[in-house]
Amino acid sequence: MLIIGEKLSIIAKRVREAMMAKDKGPIQEIATRQWKEGSGIIDANIGPAEDGGEDLMQWMVTTIQEVVPLPVCLDTTNFRAIEAGLKIHNNQWGKPLINSTSNDPERFPILELGAKYNCDVIGLTVGKGGLPADAEERAGIAAEIMGRAMEYGLPLENLYLDPLVLQIATTQDQARHVIEAVKLFQHINEPAMKTVVGLSNISNGCPKALRPILNKHMFVLLQEAGLTAAIADAKEMAEVQEDRPLILDVMAGKEIEDKQKMAEIKKTLDVIMGRTLYAHSYLEM
Amino acid sequence: MAFTAPKETYSGRVYPVTIGTGEKAVTFGGENVLPFHSFEGETPNRPVIAIEIQDVPPADWPENVKKTYEPVSGDPVTWAKFCQDELKAKAIALRLVGTHPDRENRSPEEAVKTVKDVLAAVQVPVIILGSNHAEKDTSVLVAVAEAAKDRNCIIGKAQEANYKTIAAAAMANNHKLIAMSELDINLSKQLNILISQMGFDKEKVITDPMCSALGYGLEYTYSVMERIRLAALTQNDVTMQQPLLGDVGMYVWKVKETSASEADLPQWGAAEERGIAWEAETAGALLIAGAELLIMRHPKAIAAVETLIDELV
């Protein structure tokens, strides 16, 4: 699975301050760390970046690629900032990825950019209206985005469909719809469509100690569903490999030796699959 | 071939909760089926309606419900006796709204006196409610819980901000406890877990997912209650098997439909009837959603809901 390192986000204070001060140090340190932890792409989330977005994105792409031989995921709603980033992106390290288009007509020009620069594009399966209710609705929106991509000349193999992971603490039943959507997306086309998620949003709003646990279990479930890529914490995802066989055993109904671990896995799977109601203290029950 | 109605079987059961002492004690909850699905399992107790009174005269209540209690509501003891003796209340909910810092700001000592007087005057179970001021409620409810020791009351409402103190007071004095969260099923479950982690018996808790009136978010309360009940019954979730409270009167008798006069809105019809219908409709919906305990104000709305219950059980 392709990990898109999530840590260079304007939401993080340290990153935001480095972006504002154009201080390469922290950016390069975080980019390097994520590369070493196994990221295949580095996400550069500069937010809406309405003022100076073009400069900022170019600075981010250059700063990252000076130290890391990886492509960059250009993460902003600012169309011009994306194009500015694409212009100077070093494609020697791989194709850049744009985050993102959707079924909102305002986001269609992104597809045109993807075609023009032959890069990959994330298609978020939301429309202009509210959030999708279930997997089927997401698949319907996905099909529309695919039609739109072909119209704009973006090959379908350049499109990553994103079912939109929501917070388990507030919209618990969406977790299993997202897993189902990842399966459905692969059936829409032959060869199967690529899929991506913003993984960590699953545990947004949960107690800090719970976050990696939820992230890791969701990751394994999505991996089993055939997910292609995840915007995630590369360190956590490297650690998953240790837990993965245990999680798979519990999923298969097997007993594992470590009873405490088994309870943790079982409770977390139950919460993600909607078999028990989520509460911040669900592991303590 | 004869028609056989399909039946659901459920893995969970709502805890039965008994309040009050002696002959007048009442029990609600205890069913192992969705509300009124007596054809699928056991519904040993009918829902209970408590009549709401308060420690200070109901100056802020709309005329059409206030006038019902006009001769008695100047004094909580007279008011309580009227509810018990004349209206045949099965339980009384005494709201200590006068302790709110923005109201009369009555002291915990004054609240204690009111509670003692009311308890001395009636035999039916009493639900003792604070003013929903999280901070003031801690001092008021701790004091009144002690004053009501061993009368097996319900003390409320414990919220995320103050549950520790209030739950400890209820536990020390053998009362039941209302745990209230604000229209969020996950936080409701969380609060029940936190309270039980203090050593409070989870079978002595009543869950209040927060009420809302018809036309003012009732569907949110309905949906949260329904999902709590489904978690309790179909997922056997022991943290969600507490009986549910619908604190109806307080939410209904402040909306425009229950207070607007006929002079202002003649097209809305008779004002008193409208208010009664509004309270009965809201309460009826919440019974269907899963409420086992209701707190209501207008005697005619209460009578209408009792009739509804008669028809459904």
Interface residues (C-beta under 8 A of the other chain):
Chain A: A169 T170 Q172 R275 T276 L277 Y278 A279 H280 S281 E284 M285
Chain B: D184 I185 N186 L187 K189 Q190 I193 L194 Q197 R227 A231 Q235 D237 V238 T239 M240
